[in-house]
Amino acid sequence: MPDSPATPTRPSVEDVLHAAVGKLGGEDRPGQGEMVRAVDTAMARREHLLVQAGTGTGKSLGYLVPAVLHHQRVVVATATLALQHQLVEKDIPALLEATADMLGERPKYAVLKGRSNYACLHRIRDGVPDDQGALVELPVGTLGAEVLKLREWAEEESTRGGFGDKDSAPSHVDRVWQQVSVSHRECLGAAKC
């Protein structure tokens, strides 16, 4: 299968990359251009590709641009929530806005985080005791008030159809969040929620 050059119906990866980089206020980088071409070729040939590049290379757009052009569902796993946040709040929206006219469409994307990043309604409503029973022993002091605030917020999120995502929750400390969330070991599973 040949590399996937630009066609009358498909702009080149270089043109799309240039538009996206411009939308983000950046400058074209040689390493990023090399990466976007390598990823594009690997996707066209349905081959695996391992890319290693330093900080500031522009890896995010290096793999997102070909993914958008190939109209294929892809999964992007990030090592940190900070990078995931950057992709969702900055890189992906800029790429889609920069390419909407070029592509004539706006691809969809979704975010999935680990269970402990979401409030657990079972834990909030029915009470799953924590390791030290802190919900029972907490005086209605600062931490107790924060737990109650998060419980109310989670119920409101549920009513509105929200996800109960930790990042959109009222300000809290990790110890308090642990009282409204569960780990993968504690989760009853989607079928029971």
N, C-alpha and C positions, 0 to 999 in steps of 0.2 A: 504494500500500500504506500503510495507516495506521501511526502510531506504535505501538509495542508496549507497551501499558499492562499492568498486572497483570491476571491472569485467575485463575479459581479454581485452575488448575493451575500458574500461573506467578506467583511473587511479584514485586512491583515492584522495579525497579532501586534505588530509594531504600531499600526495606526491606533488601535484600541488602547494599547499601553500608553502611547503618547497622550491620548485624550484623557485617560484616567489620571496619569501623573500630573497633567496640567490642571485638572479639576482639584487635585489635592494641593496645588501650589508648589509642586516639586519640579525636579529637573530629571531628564532622561539620564539613566546610568548604564554604562556598558554591561556590567554584570547582570543587571535586571533584564536587559534586552536579550542577552545570551540565555538566561534562564527561561524567559517567556517562550523563546523559540524552541528550546529543548523540551519543555513541558508540552507545548503545542504538537510537536512532532511525536512525542511519546503517546499522547492521547490519540492522534490520528492513526498511529500504527498499533494502538491497543497494547502498548508495551509498558513495563514498569520503568520507573526512573527514580533514582536517588539523587537528591540535590543537597549539597552542603554549601552554605554561603554565610558570610559574616553579617554582623549587625549592621543595619543601614543599607543593605543591598537592595531591599525592596522585594523580599521574597513573597509577601502577601499578594501583591499584584502579579508577581511572576507566576503564581499558580491560579489565581482567580480569573485573570484575563482569558487564558485558554479554556478554562472550565465554562465560562459564559459563552464563548464562541462555539464550543462543541455541543452545546445544548444537552449536556449530560448531567445527571444528578451526581453530585460529588459530596463527600463527607470531609470536612476539614476539622481535624482534632488539634487543639492547641494545648500547649504545656501549662499555660496560665490563664486565669480568668481575665487578667489585664489584657492579654493579646486577644482573647475572644471579644472583649469589650471594644478594643480598637477596630477589629474587623467589622463588628456589627454596627458600631456608632459612626465610624469614619470611612474605612476602606471600601466596604461593600456598597454602602449608599452612594459614595462618590463614583465608584466604577459604574454602577447602574445608571446614575444620572448622566454621566459623561457619554455613555454608550446607547442611551435610549433611542436617539435619532438614528444612529448608525445601524442599530440592530432591528429597530422597529418593534421592540418588545422590552419588557422589564421582567427579567427572571425573578422568581420568588426565592426566599431563603428563610431558614428557621434556625433557632438556637436551642440547644439542649445542654443542660448542665447536669452534674451529678445530683443525686437525691438530696444530699445535705445542703444544697443551695435553694431548696424549696421548703416552705412551711408544710407540715404534715397535719392535715385536718383531723386525722384519727388521733394523733397525739394531743392535739389541742382540745378536742371535744371529749374524748374518752380517757385521756391521760395515760400515756405510757411512761412509767416512772423512769427517771434518769438514773445514772449509776449510783448517785448518793441521795436520791430522793429530794433533790433541791427544791422541787416545786412545792412540796409539803412543808419543808423546813424554812423556806425563804420568808423572812419577815416582810411585811408590806413596806419595804424600804425602797431604796433606789433600784436594786435588781428586780425585786418583786414587781414594782411598778412598770419597769421596762418589759418584763415578761407579759404582764397583763396588756400593755399597749400593743405588743406584737401579736398577741392572741386576737385582740379586737381587729387589728389591721388584717390579719389572715382571714378572719370571717368576712370582713368587708370585701377583700379581694375575691373570695369564693363567690359571694353574692353578685359581684360585677363580672364574673367570668375571668378574673385575672389568674395569674399563675402562682402567686405567692412567692415570687423570686426574691431572694435575699438582697440583691442589689437595689430593688425598688422599695425595700422595707424601711420603716422609720429607723433613725440612727440607733445602733445597738452595739453591744460588745459580743464577742463570740460565745462567751459563757451563757448569755441570755438567749442567743439564737439557738443554741443546743437544746433549749427547753421547748422549742416549737418545731424542731426539725428532727429527722432521723437519719441514721447511716444506712448503708445498703444492707447491713446485717439486721437492722431493726424494722426495715420496711416490710409491710404486709403485702405489697405488690399492688399494681393498678387494679387488678380484678377485685380486690377487697376494699378499695377506696371509693 
